[in-house]
């Protein structure tokens, strides 16, 4: 095995095995340049997603953006965390029905115009629980933005684990 390519294979497998539907997964990755502006504190997470599991498989859903539009991305957890420097997994204080999450995600498959990923994650949780996931809004370029950090700070999220790669 090439040591660099497979260096964290066991860690990725451990991450996937521990995940539950409804978990929120944060990652710190150097190439999430577009999302770095949404991490304004020292926490440094540049991307956030929601997990849906099926048996031993875990998929992370999030919005990926370019200059022109955003689209709903679904990635195996191994692909989502690949090349990450750090990840953290949080659980909302109430368990979530996987089928309800999937129904909400299906709605957003084609209905996410002009949303940033953090807004998308917040809207999914608002539909699930009737309350916002963020703790505050940050003014960035004269626009009120939900930052990754403001989601991490939610006291109703319990950190399940954190891994540095």
C-alpha positions, 0 to 999 in steps of 0.5 A: 500500500502507498502509505500516503494514499492509505494513511488514514484508511482505518480512521475513515472507517472508524468515522463512518462506523460511528456516524448516525443519521442526523449527525452534523459533521464539520471539516477543516480542509485547505481547499475549501477556499470558498467556504473559509469566509464562513469560519470567522472564529478560531475554530477553523471549520470550513465545511459542514454537512448532515449525515444519513446512514444506511446499514454500515454506509454513511453519506454526507449531504451539503451544498457545494458552490461555484461562482455561478450556482450551488448544487446538492452534493452527496458524498460517502463519508470517506470522500467528504473527510479525505484530505481533511486536516480535522473533523468533528461530529456533533449530535443534535439533542433530539434523534432524527428519523432518517426518512424525514431527513431524506424527504427534506433533502429530496425537496432541496435537491432542486430548491436551494437557489441562492443558499449558502451551505450553512443556510441550507444546513440550518433550513434542514434542521429548522424543518426537522426541529422548528428552530434555528441551528445557528447561534448568531449571524455575522455581517460579511460584506454587508450581508447577514451570514450564518457561519460554520462557527455559529452552528458549532456554538449551538449548545443543543449540539453535543460533540460526539468526537473530533479527529485530527488527521 
